[in-house]
Amino acid sequence: MLLNDNWFFEMDAQRVPVTLGHTWNAADGQTAGKDPVPGRPHGAYRRGRGCYTRTLTVRPADTAGPAYLLFEGVNAVAEVFVNGHLAGQHRGGYTAFWLNIAPFLHEGDNALAVYADNSPFADVAPLDADFTFYGGIYRDVHLYFKPPVHLAFLQLGRRALQVLPGAVSRQSGEVQLSLLPQNASGADLDARLILQVLDGETAVCTKTVPLHLPSGQSVPVRETLMVAQPHLWHGRKDPFLYTVHAVLYVDGQCVDSAYVKTGLRFYTVDRKKGFFLNGEAYPLRGVSRHQDRDGLGNALTRREHDEDFQILYDIGATAVRLAHYPQAEYFYDLCDAAGLVVWAEIPFVNSIGGSGSFEKPDAVRRAFFENVHTQLREMIRQNGHHAAICFWGVENEVHRQYDAVMRPLMRSLYACAKAEDALRPVTHAVNIVEGCAWQSDLYAWNYYPGWYGSSRRLLGSFMDSQRRSRKKPLAISEYGAGGCTGQHTLSKKRPRHAGAWHPEEYQALCHESFVRQITRRPYLWGTFVWNLFDFGCAARREGERFGINDKGLVTFDRKVKKDAYYVYKAAWSTEPVVHIASRRFCERPAGKTRVKVYSNVPSLTLQCGAQSFALRAKRGAARPYVFEKTVRLARGENVVTCASSDGSAHDRVVLQGV
């Protein structure tokens, strides 16, 4: 049962009906740059405790077995009450959690109350970060009524079947399964599990597991299925998925079942040559994505996820960093089905709560360590079946002051990740030299030349210097610049990053330089633009709109793809691209002006009124092709068109000469 309807939300003595997902920061999460509100240290951004209530009607047949209440996401601390009894608590805003609420239910109407609290908690990650912490039950809620003999939900998971791809080659592929058959019937029983890997409707592997289920007990089951000559999941080229199916039988009758989709693939990361998928070079060129949106906050429906994914897919990316926290499972499903490689990570950002060393922490710091480890286990157990996920991220930009604590903490997190999933590489994102030495299989730099100091032309040389100093494979986890669609200039002068002037053209100019430098460095195992979309950030007072980070290639409302988006689409996409830049700089002085075109087509024709120009890429030039031409604008309306020689792509803008 999907339990998104018929809720009431109460906060600050106001009670209103709501449908989940819901956040109380849908509007104020992007307005915190305004003057502070009394009692709210984070400005107009409301952080506190809200209450969600609804009535749950239970039929007599529903009381025979457990009732699993599953929350996909509540930020940040949740307490769940059923008929006034505390059913459980969850500390962490980005992973799913479940509770068996059957002991608190009765036939008829039951009162369900959920308290969500996005106040700062010193023991819950993240403590602080460059994004808004939206409060609320912002993802779906489900209720599962199970029979007395059933497949129980797994600890820290989100379902009754946990699947991990194991060792894979072209000859064979392992599928590792974990289940927990449970007997609450009052009598000892014999049962059997039928485990299958399905290619469509066809079973490519089947195993029968006989079970003896003592009354009142559960029996952990761990099995490995072997698929011969597997059909490999191969990124965008062939994102093939199998279905793993588990059925529990008692006396020949099916009493419960579960299924999960997964893919089989193998991959390596070479320090000199980058990422290889199934033995083939497969450059990971991608972006990062935050999950929020203008006017909705983080309470997205499938429609918004679908739109975000289409924008991501259309740019031609082969990878995405879903940062800085586990995102909606539906989005991971989309990446699986379309073949985008994913870097998934926990929300361990910037700071560590409490005080003391790793070995001798105070109570708060000890609780913070436990919370970070728990969130890591939850992320892996809940998402390990996703073929798209190839990297587990364990921290982002933790500050230099914590170096002494981070060295043993990272060893502990590394061991935790490997205990959960021995095969996937562990990575992290640093912006300090000390962080490069923290334990991981891979590492990556957050580096912003051309925006936060240094020249935009130094991205590549900086990465070269880092590669020489470390033996671990290197990626770029963040790079970029701010850009506002309402601010324009043809000047190449760098604006102040903390100022109000972030012209769209300068952002695109930076990315022109960045993509050229990245293309010449195949050793980078991945590169991720920061960010695909503008996103809410309560602390920012810059650009044309306070309260957001404007480094996105697409605006916060997803309505405008900035020029920089087409820099990458022209570099990465296989479909013909012709984009006339500075189209929103539509009023210009009459006379000579520059027109720039981004394209992956080497031969174009540009026209402005009666003026016509042939544009051709230099021999050996790499995409994107950046064409610049000086044209003369007449006073009034000037129609500028550009088309590929074969007519496969074209663009048109109107410039006003004034």
C-alpha positions as CSV (number, residue, x, y, z in Angstrom):
1,M,0.0,0.0,0.0
2,L,1.3,3.4,-0.9
3,L,0.5,5.7,2.0
4,N,1.1,9.2,0.4
5,D,-2.5,10.5,0.8
6,N,-4.7,11.8,3.6
7,W,-2.0,13.2,5.8
8,F,-2.1,16.3,8.0
9,F,1.0,18.4,8.7
10,E,1.4,20.5,11.8
11,M,4.1,23.0,12.6
12,D,4.1,26.2,14.6
13,A,0.4,25.6,15.6
14,Q,-0.7,25.5,11.9
15,R,-2.3,22.3,10.7
16,V,-2.9,21.7,6.9
17,P,-3.7,18.7,4.7
18,V,-0.8,17.4,2.6
19,T,0.1,14.7,0.2
20,L,3.5,13.0,0.5
21,G,6.3,13.7,-0.5
22,H,6.3,16.9,1.4
23,T,8.7,19.4,2.7
24,W,8.0,22.6,4.7
25,N,11.0,24.2,3.0
26,A,9.7,24.1,-0.5
27,A,9.7,27.9,-0.6
28,D,11.9,29.2,2.2
29,G,14.7,26.7,1.5
30,Q,15.8,29.1,-1.3
31,T,15.1,32.4,0.4
32,A,17.5,32.2,3.3
33,G,19.7,34.8,1.8
34,K,17.2,37.4,2.9
35,D,17.4,39.1,6.3
36,P,17.4,36.7,9.2
37,V,14.1,35.8,10.9
38,P,14.1,36.1,14.7
39,G,14.6,32.7,16.3
40,R,15.9,31.1,13.1
41,P,19.7,31.3,13.0
42,H,19.7,30.0,9.4
43,G,17.7,33.0,8.2
44,A,14.2,32.5,6.7
45,Y,15.1,28.8,6.3
46,R,12.9,27.0,8.8
47,R,14.6,24.2,10.7
48,G,12.8,22.4,13.5
49,R,10.3,19.7,14.3
50,G,7.1,19.1,12.3
51,C,4.3,16.5,12.8
52,Y,2.6,14.3,10.2
53,T,-0.6,12.4,11.2
54,R,-3.1,10.2,9.4
55,T,-5.6,7.5,10.2
56,L,-4.7,3.9,9.2
57,T,-7.6,1.5,8.8
58,V,-6.7,-2.2,9.4
59,R,-8.8,-5.1,8.3
60,P,-9.0,-8.3,10.4
61,A,-7.0,-10.2,7.7
62,D,-4.1,-7.7,8.0
63,T,-3.4,-8.6,11.6
64,A,-2.2,-12.2,11.0
65,G,1.5,-11.3,10.4
66,P,3.9,-8.4,10.5
67,A,3.2,-5.0,9.1
68,Y,6.2,-3.3,7.6
69,L,6.0,0.5,7.4
70,L,8.7,1.7,5.0
71,F,9.8,5.3,4.7
72,E,12.0,6.1,1.6
73,G,13.2,9.4,3.1
74,V,12.5,11.6,6.1
75,N,14.9,14.5,6.9
76,A,16.7,14.3,9.2
77,V,15.5,12.6,12.4
78,A,12.2,10.7,12.4
79,E,10.1,9.4,15.3
80,V,7.1,7.1,14.5
81,F,4.2,6.7,16.8
82,V,1.3,4.2,16.4
83,N,-1.7,4.7,18.6
84,G,0.5,6.7,20.9
85,H,3.3,4.1,21.2
86,L,6.8,4.9,19.9
87,A,7.4,2.3,17.1
88,G,10.9,3.5,16.4
89,Q,13.3,6.3,15.4
90,H,15.6,6.9,12.5
91,R,18.6,9.2,12.4
92,G,19.6,10.2,8.9
93,G,17.7,12.0,6.2
94,Y,18.6,10.3,2.9
95,T,18.3,6.5,3.4
96,A,15.2,4.4,3.7
97,F,14.1,2.8,7.0
98,W,11.3,0.4,8.0
99,L,9.5,-0.6,11.2
100,N,7.3,-3.5,12.1
101,I,4.3,-1.8,13.5
102,A,2.1,-4.9,13.9
103,P,2.6,-5.0,17.7
104,F,0.9,-1.5,18.0
105,L,-2.0,-2.1,15.5
106,H,-5.5,-3.2,16.1
107,E,-8.5,-3.8,13.9
108,G,-10.2,-0.7,12.7
109,D,-8.8,2.8,12.8
110,N,-5.3,3.4,14.0
111,A,-3.6,6.8,14.7
112,L,-0.2,7.2,12.9
113,A,2.0,10.1,13.8
114,V,5.5,10.9,12.4
115,Y,7.7,13.6,13.7
116,A,10.3,14.9,11.3
117,D,13.1,17.2,12.5
118,N,15.7,19.0,10.4
119,S,17.2,20.8,13.3
120,P,21.0,20.6,13.5
121,F,22.0,17.4,15.4
122,A,25.6,17.1,16.4
123,D,25.5,13.3,16.0
124,V,23.8,13.1,12.6
125,A,25.6,13.7,9.3
126,P,25.7,16.1,7.6
127,L,26.3,18.8,10.2
128,D,26.8,21.6,7.7
129,A,27.1,21.8,3.9
130,D,26.7,24.0,0.9
131,F,23.1,22.9,0.3
132,T,19.7,23.2,2.0
133,F,18.6,20.6,4.5
134,Y,14.9,20.4,3.6
135,G,12.7,19.0,6.4
136,G,9.8,16.6,6.0
137,I,8.6,13.2,4.8
138,Y,9.8,14.1,1.3
139,R,9.8,10.6,-0.3
140,D,7.1,7.9,-0.6
141,V,5.8,5.9,2.4
142,H,4.7,2.2,1.9
143,L,2.9,-0.3,4.1
144,Y,3.4,-4.1,3.6
145,F,1.1,-6.6,5.4
146,K,2.8,-10.0,5.5
147,P,1.5,-13.5,6.3
148,P,2.8,-15.3,9.4
149,V,5.4,-17.3,7.4
150,H,7.1,-14.8,5.2
151,L,10.3,-13.2,3.9
152,A,11.2,-10.6,6.5
153,F,12.6,-7.2,5.7
154,L,16.4,-7.2,6.2
155,Q,18.2,-5.1,8.8
156,L,19.2,-1.7,7.5
157,G,17.8,-2.6,4.1
158,R,14.6,-1.6,2.4
159,R,13.2,-5.0,1.2
160,A,13.1,-8.7,1.8
161,L,15.7,-9.6,-0.8
162,Q,19.2,-8.2,-0.9
163,V,21.2,-8.7,-4.1
164,L,24.9,-8.0,-4.8
165,P,26.6,-8.6,-8.2
166,G,29.6,-10.8,-7.4
167,A,32.6,-11.8,-9.5
168,V,31.8,-11.4,-13.1
169,S,33.6,-12.3,-16.4
170,R,32.4,-13.0,-19.9
171,Q,32.2,-16.6,-19.0
172,S,30.2,-16.4,-15.7
173,G,28.6,-14.1,-13.3
174,E,27.9,-14.4,-9.6
175,V,24.7,-13.1,-8.0
176,Q,24.8,-13.0,-4.2
177,L,21.5,-13.2,-2.4
178,S,20.5,-12.6,1.2
179,L,17.1,-13.4,2.7
180,L,15.5,-13.9,6.1
181,P,12.5,-16.4,6.0
182,Q,10.6,-16.0,9.2
183,N,8.0,-18.3,10.9
184,A,5.4,-16.6,13.2
185,S,2.8,-19.3,12.7
186,G,3.1,-21.0,16.1
187,A,4.3,-24.4,14.7
188,D,7.6,-25.7,13.3
189,L,7.4,-25.9,9.5
190,D,9.4,-27.3,6.6
191,A,9.6,-24.9,3.6
192,R,11.6,-24.4,0.5
193,L,13.0,-21.4,-1.4
194,I,13.1,-21.2,-5.1
195,L,15.7,-18.8,-6.3
196,Q,16.0,-17.8,-9.9
197,V,17.8,-15.4,-12.2
198,L,15.5,-14.4,-15.1
199,D,16.2,-13.1,-18.6
200,G,12.7,-11.8,-19.2
201,E,10.5,-14.8,-18.6
202,T,13.3,-17.3,-19.0
203,A,15.2,-18.7,-16.1
204,V,18.9,-18.8,-16.8
205,C,19.7,-20.1,-13.3
206,T,17.6,-21.8,-10.6
207,K,18.4,-23.1,-7.1
208,T,16.1,-24.8,-4.6
209,V,16.9,-24.3,-0.9
210,P,15.1,-26.6,1.6
211,L,14.4,-25.0,5.0
212,H,13.3,-26.0,8.4
213,L,11.6,-23.0,10.1
214,P,11.2,-23.4,13.9
215,S,8.3,-21.6,15.4
216,G,8.9,-18.0,16.3
217,Q,12.3,-17.9,14.6
218,S,13.9,-16.6,11.4
219,V,16.6,-18.5,9.3
220,P,19.2,-16.3,7.5
221,V,19.8,-17.5,3.9
222,R,22.8,-16.5,1.9
223,E,23.2,-18.1,-1.5
224,T,25.2,-17.5,-4.7
225,L,23.7,-18.1,-8.1
226,M,26.0,-18.6,-11.1
227,V,25.0,-17.3,-14.6
228,A,26.9,-18.9,-17.4
229,Q,27.9,-16.7,-20.4
230,P,26.1,-13.7,-18.9
231,H,24.6,-10.9,-21.0
232,L,26.7,-8.0,-19.6
233,W,25.4,-4.6,-18.6
234,H,27.5,-2.3,-20.8
235,G,26.6,1.3,-20.0
236,R,24.7,3.3,-22.5
237,K,25.5,0.8,-25.3
238,D,23.7,-2.1,-23.7
239,P,22.2,-1.6,-20.2
240,F,20.9,-5.2,-19.9
241,L,19.2,-6.2,-16.6
242,Y,18.3,-9.5,-15.1
243,T,15.5,-10.1,-12.6
244,V,16.4,-12.0,-9.4
245,H,13.3,-13.8,-8.1
246,A,12.8,-15.5,-4.7
247,V,9.7,-17.5,-3.8
248,L,8.9,-19.1,-0.4
249,Y,6.8,-22.3,-0.5
250,V,5.1,-24.1,2.4
251,D,3.2,-27.3,1.7
252,G,3.5,-26.6,-2.0
253,Q,1.9,-23.2,-1.7
254,C,3.6,-19.9,-2.3
255,V,3.4,-17.8,0.8
256,D,5.7,-14.9,-0.1
257,S,8.0,-13.7,-2.8
258,A,10.4,-10.9,-3.7
259,Y,12.2,-9.8,-6.8
260,V,15.0,-7.3,-7.6
261,K,16.5,-6.2,-10.9
262,T,20.3,-6.3,-11.3
263,G,23.0,-6.3,-13.9
264,L,26.2,-8.2,-14.3
265,R,29.4,-6.3,-15.4
266,F,33.0,-6.1,-14.5
267,Y,35.2,-3.0,-14.5
268,T,38.6,-1.8,-13.6
269,V,40.3,1.6,-13.0
270,D,43.7,2.1,-14.5
271,R,45.9,4.9,-13.1
272,K,47.2,5.7,-16.6
273,K,44.3,4.9,-18.9
274,G,41.1,5.5,-16.8
275,F,37.9,3.5,-16.5
276,F,37.4,0.2,-18.3
277,L,33.9,-1.5,-18.5
278,N,33.8,-5.1,-19.4
279,G,37.4,-4.9,-20.7
280,E,36.8,-1.9,-22.9
281,A,37.9,1.7,-22.4
282,Y,34.9,3.7,-21.3
283,P,35.6,7.3,-20.3
284,L,33.4,8.5,-17.5
285,R,32.4,12.0,-18.4
286,G,29.5,13.3,-16.3
287,V,27.9,15.7,-14.0
288,S,26.8,15.9,-10.4
289,R,23.1,16.2,-9.4
290,H,21.3,17.6,-6.3
291,Q,17.8,16.3,-5.8
292,D,16.0,19.6,-5.2
293,R,14.0,21.9,-7.5
294,D,12.6,25.5,-7.4
295,G,9.3,25.6,-5.6
296,L,9.3,21.9,-4.6
297,G,12.5,21.6,-2.5
298,N,13.4,17.9,-2.3
299,A,9.9,16.6,-2.6
300,L,10.1,15.4,-6.2
301,T,7.7,13.0,-7.9
302,R,8.5,10.6,-10.6
303,R,7.6,13.2,-13.2
304,E,10.4,15.5,-11.9
305,H,12.9,12.6,-11.7
306,D,12.0,11.6,-15.2
307,E,12.6,15.2,-16.5
308,D,15.9,15.5,-14.6
309,F,17.0,12.2,-16.0
310,Q,16.1,13.1,-19.6
311,I,18.2,16.3,-19.3
312,L,21.1,14.3,-17.9
313,Y,20.8,11.6,-20.6
314,D,20.4,14.1,-23.5
315,I,23.7,15.9,-22.6
316,G,25.4,12.7,-23.6
317,A,26.9,11.9,-20.1
318,T,28.2,8.4,-19.4
319,A,28.3,8.9,-15.6
320,V,26.7,10.9,-12.8
321,R,27.8,11.6,-9.3
322,L,24.6,11.6,-7.1
323,A,25.8,13.9,-4.4
324,H,26.1,14.5,-1.5
325,Y,23.8,11.8,-0.2
326,P,21.8,8.7,-1.3
327,Q,19.1,9.7,-3.7
328,A,15.7,8.3,-4.6
329,E,15.9,4.7,-5.6
330,Y,13.8,5.5,-8.6
331,F,16.6,7.6,-9.9
332,Y,19.1,4.8,-9.5
333,D,16.6,2.6,-11.4
334,L,16.6,5.1,-14.3
335,C,20.4,5.0,-14.3
336,D,20.4,1.2,-14.4
337,A,17.9,1.0,-17.2
338,A,19.7,3.6,-19.4
339,G,23.3,2.7,-18.6
340,L,24.7,5.6,-16.7
341,V,27.5,4.8,-14.3
342,V,26.9,6.1,-10.8
343,W,29.0,7.4,-8.0
344,A,26.8,7.0,-4.9
345,E,27.8,8.6,-1.5
346,I,26.8,9.2,2.1
347,P,26.2,12.7,3.4
348,F,29.5,13.0,5.3
349,V,30.4,16.5,4.4
350,N,32.7,19.2,5.9
351,S,32.5,18.6,9.7
352,I,32.6,16.0,12.5
353,G,30.4,16.3,15.6
354,G,31.6,16.3,19.1
355,S,35.2,16.4,20.3
356,G,38.2,14.2,21.1
357,S,40.3,11.8,19.0
358,F,39.1,8.8,17.1
359,E,40.3,6.5,19.8
360,K,39.0,8.7,22.7
361,P,36.0,10.5,21.4
362,D,33.4,12.2,23.7
363,A,29.9,10.8,23.7
364,V,28.7,13.0,20.8
365,R,31.6,12.2,18.6
366,R,31.2,8.5,19.3
367,A,27.6,8.8,18.3
368,F,28.5,10.7,15.1
369,F,31.0,8.0,14.1
370,E,28.3,5.3,14.7
371,N,25.8,7.3,12.6
372,V,28.2,7.7,9.6
373,H,28.9,4.0,9.7
374,T,25.2,3.2,9.9
375,Q,24.4,5.5,7.0
376,L,27.1,3.8,4.9
377,R,25.7,0.3,5.7
378,E,22.2,1.5,4.8
379,M,23.3,2.9,1.5
380,I,25.1,-0.2,0.5
381,R,22.4,-2.7,1.6
382,Q,19.6,-0.7,0.1
383,N,21.4,0.0,-3.2
384,G,23.9,-2.7,-3.8
385,H,21.9,-4.4,-6.5
386,H,22.1,-1.5,-8.8
387,A,24.3,-2.3,-11.8
388,A,24.8,1.4,-12.4
389,I,26.5,2.0,-9.1
390,C,30.2,1.4,-9.5
391,F,31.7,3.5,-6.7
392,W,30.8,4.1,-3.0
393,G,31.7,7.5,-1.8
394,V,32.5,8.0,1.9
395,E,33.3,11.7,2.4
396,N,33.3,15.1,0.7
397,E,35.5,18.0,1.7
398,V,36.0,17.2,5.4
399,H,38.0,20.1,6.7
400,R,41.7,20.1,7.4
401,Q,41.2,20.6,11.1
402,Y,39.9,17.0,11.3
403,D,42.9,15.4,9.6
404,A,44.1,13.5,12.7
405,V,40.6,12.1,13.3
406,M,40.0,11.4,9.6
407,R,43.0,9.1,9.1
408,P,41.7,6.3,11.4
409,L,38.1,7.1,10.6
410,M,38.6,6.7,6.9
411,R,40.3,3.3,7.6
412,S,37.3,2.3,9.6
413,L,34.8,3.5,6.9
414,Y,36.9,1.7,4.2
415,A,36.7,-1.5,6.2
416,C,33.0,-1.1,6.8
417,A,32.3,-0.6,3.0
418,K,34.4,-3.6,2.1
419,A,32.7,-5.8,4.7
420,E,29.4,-4.9,3.0
421,D,30.6,-5.1,-0.6
422,A,34.1,-6.4,-1.2
423,L,34.2,-5.6,-4.9
424,R,33.1,-2.1,-5.5
425,P,35.9,0.6,-5.2
426,V,35.7,3.1,-2.3
427,T,36.3,6.7,-3.2
428,H,36.0,10.2,-1.8
429,A,36.2,13.9,-2.8
430,V,38.9,16.1,-1.4
431,N,39.9,19.8,-1.5
432,I,42.9,19.6,0.7
433,V,46.2,17.8,0.2
434,E,45.9,16.0,3.5
435,G,42.7,14.3,2.3
436,C,44.6,12.6,-0.5
437,A,46.3,10.3,2.0
438,W,43.1,9.1,3.6
439,Q,42.4,5.4,2.9
440,S,40.4,4.6,-0.3
441,D,40.8,2.7,-3.5
442,L,40.4,5.9,-5.6
443,Y,40.2,9.6,-4.9
444,A,39.0,12.8,-6.6
445,W,39.6,16.5,-6.4
446,N,37.0,19.3,-6.0
447,Y,38.8,22.1,-7.8
448,Y,37.5,25.3,-9.3
449,P,40.2,27.2,-11.3
450,G,38.8,30.3,-13.0
451,W,36.2,30.7,-10.2
452,Y,37.8,30.3,-6.7
453,G,41.3,31.6,-7.6
454,S,43.8,30.3,-10.2
455,S,43.2,30.4,-13.9
456,R,40.7,28.3,-15.8
457,R,43.5,27.1,-18.0
458,L,45.2,25.4,-15.0
459,L,42.7,22.6,-14.4
460,G,44.7,20.1,-16.3
461,S,48.1,21.0,-15.0
462,F,46.9,20.9,-11.4
463,M,45.5,17.4,-12.0
464,D,48.9,16.4,-13.6
465,S,50.7,17.5,-10.5
466,Q,48.3,15.6,-8.2
467,R,48.7,12.4,-10.3
468,R,52.5,12.6,-10.0
469,S,52.3,12.8,-6.3
470,R,49.9,9.8,-5.7
471,K,49.7,6.2,-6.7
472,K,45.9,6.0,-6.5
473,P,43.8,6.6,-9.6
474,L,42.6,10.2,-9.8
475,A,39.3,11.8,-10.9
476,I,37.8,15.3,-10.8
477,S,34.8,15.2,-8.5
478,E,33.8,18.9,-8.9
479,Y,34.7,21.8,-11.1
480,G,32.7,24.6,-12.6
481,A,31.7,28.3,-12.3
482,G,28.5,30.3,-11.6
483,G,26.3,31.5,-14.4
484,C,23.1,33.5,-14.4
485,T,20.8,33.5,-17.4
486,G,19.8,37.2,-16.8
487,Q,23.4,38.5,-16.8
488,H,25.5,38.9,-19.9
489,T,28.8,40.1,-21.3
490,L,31.2,39.4,-24.1
491,S,34.1,40.2,-21.8
492,K,36.4,37.4,-20.8
493,K,37.2,39.1,-17.4
494,R,36.6,36.9,-14.4
495,P,33.8,38.1,-12.1
496,R,33.9,37.9,-8.3
497,H,32.6,34.5,-7.2
498,A,31.0,36.1,-4.1
499,G,29.6,39.0,-6.0
500,A,26.3,39.7,-7.6
501,W,27.6,39.5,-11.2
502,H,27.8,35.9,-12.6
503,P,27.4,36.3,-16.4
504,E,26.3,33.3,-18.4
505,E,29.0,33.8,-21.0
506,Y,31.9,33.6,-18.5
507,Q,30.6,30.3,-17.1
508,A,30.5,28.9,-20.7
509,L,34.0,30.2,-21.4
510,C,35.3,28.3,-18.4
511,H,33.7,25.1,-19.5
512,E,35.0,25.5,-23.0
513,S,38.5,25.4,-21.5
514,F,37.7,22.6,-19.0
515,V,36.4,20.2,-21.5
516,R,39.4,20.6,-23.8
517,Q,41.8,20.0,-20.8
518,I,39.8,16.9,-19.7
519,T,39.8,15.4,-23.2
520,R,43.6,15.5,-23.3
521,R,43.9,13.5,-20.0
522,P,42.5,10.0,-20.4
523,Y,44.1,8.9,-17.1
524,L,41.2,10.7,-15.2
525,W,38.9,7.8,-14.2
526,G,36.0,10.2,-14.0
527,T,35.1,13.9,-14.3
528,F,31.9,15.4,-12.9
529,V,30.7,18.9,-13.6
530,W,29.4,20.8,-10.5
531,N,26.5,20.9,-11.1
532,L,23.9,19.7,-13.6
533,F,21.2,22.0,-12.0
534,D,21.3,25.1,-9.8
535,F,20.3,24.1,-6.3
536,G,19.1,25.5,-3.0
537,C,21.8,26.8,-0.6
538,A,20.6,28.7,2.4
539,A,23.9,30.5,3.1
540,R,24.6,32.0,-0.4
541,R,24.2,35.7,-1.1
542,E,25.5,36.0,-4.6
543,G,24.5,36.1,-8.3
544,E,21.2,37.4,-9.5
545,R,19.3,35.4,-6.9
546,F,20.2,34.8,-3.3
547,G,19.7,31.4,-1.6
548,I,20.8,29.2,-4.5
549,N,24.1,27.9,-5.9
550,D,24.1,29.0,-9.6
551,K,26.9,26.7,-10.9
552,G,24.3,24.5,-12.6
553,L,24.3,23.9,-16.4
554,V,20.5,24.2,-16.1
555,T,18.4,26.6,-14.1
556,F,16.8,25.6,-10.8
557,D,13.4,25.3,-12.4
558,R,14.8,23.2,-15.3
559,K,13.3,25.7,-17.8
560,V,16.5,27.0,-19.3
561,K,19.6,25.1,-20.4
562,K,22.5,27.5,-20.1
563,D,25.1,27.9,-22.8
564,A,27.5,25.7,-20.8
565,Y,25.1,22.8,-21.1
566,Y,25.6,22.8,-24.9
567,V,29.4,22.9,-24.5
568,Y,29.1,19.4,-23.0
569,K,26.3,18.3,-25.3
570,A,28.4,19.2,-28.3
571,A,31.4,17.3,-26.7
572,W,29.6,14.2,-25.5
573,S,26.4,13.6,-27.5
574,T,26.2,11.4,-30.5
575,E,23.3,13.4,-32.1
576,P,24.1,16.5,-34.2
577,V,24.3,19.6,-32.1
578,V,24.2,23.3,-33.2
579,H,23.7,25.9,-30.5
580,I,24.1,29.7,-31.0
581,A,25.4,31.0,-27.6
582,S,24.5,34.2,-25.9
583,R,20.9,34.0,-27.2
584,R,19.6,35.7,-24.0
585,F,22.0,38.6,-24.7
586,C,19.5,39.7,-27.2
587,E,19.8,43.5,-27.0
588,R,23.2,44.7,-28.2
589,P,24.7,47.9,-29.7
590,A,24.1,48.0,-33.4
591,G,27.3,47.4,-35.4
592,K,29.9,44.7,-35.0
593,T,29.3,41.9,-32.5
594,R,30.6,38.4,-31.9
595,V,28.5,35.3,-32.5
596,K,29.6,32.0,-30.9
597,V,28.3,28.6,-31.9
598,Y,28.8,25.3,-30.1
599,S,28.6,22.2,-32.3
600,N,29.8,18.7,-32.9
601,V,29.3,19.2,-36.6
602,P,32.6,20.2,-38.3
603,S,31.0,22.2,-41.1
604,L,28.3,24.9,-40.7
605,T,26.7,27.9,-42.4
606,L,26.0,31.0,-40.3
607,Q,23.7,33.7,-41.6
608,C,22.8,37.1,-40.2
609,G,20.5,39.0,-42.5
610,A,22.2,39.2,-45.9
611,Q,25.5,38.1,-44.4
612,S,26.6,34.5,-44.8
613,F,29.6,32.7,-43.5
614,A,31.0,29.2,-43.9
615,L,32.4,27.8,-40.6
616,R,34.7,24.8,-40.5
617,A,36.6,23.1,-37.7
618,K,40.3,23.0,-37.9
619,R,41.7,19.6,-39.0
620,G,42.3,17.4,-35.9
621,A,40.2,19.7,-33.6
622,A,38.4,17.9,-30.8
623,R,34.8,18.4,-30.0
624,P,33.1,20.6,-29.0
625,Y,33.8,22.8,-32.0
626,V,33.6,26.4,-30.9
627,F,33.0,28.8,-33.8
628,E,33.3,32.5,-33.4
629,K,32.4,35.1,-36.1
630,T,32.0,38.8,-36.1
631,V,28.8,40.0,-37.7
632,R,27.2,43.4,-38.2
633,L,23.9,44.0,-36.5
634,A,21.5,46.5,-38.0
635,R,19.2,48.5,-35.8
636,G,16.1,46.6,-34.9
637,E,15.5,42.9,-35.4
638,N,18.3,40.7,-36.7
639,V,17.7,37.0,-37.4
640,V,20.7,34.8,-36.9
641,T,20.6,31.2,-38.1
642,C,23.2,28.4,-38.2
643,A,22.8,25.0,-39.8
644,S,25.0,22.0,-40.5
645,S,25.9,21.4,-44.1
646,D,23.8,18.3,-44.3
647,G,20.8,19.9,-42.6
648,S,20.8,17.5,-39.7
649,A,20.9,20.3,-37.1
650,H,20.2,24.0,-37.0
651,D,19.5,26.8,-34.6
652,R,18.0,30.3,-34.8
653,V,18.1,33.4,-32.5
654,V,16.8,37.0,-32.8
655,L,19.1,39.8,-31.7
656,Q,18.0,43.4,-31.3
657,G,20.4,46.1,-32.5
658,V,20.0,49.2,-30.4
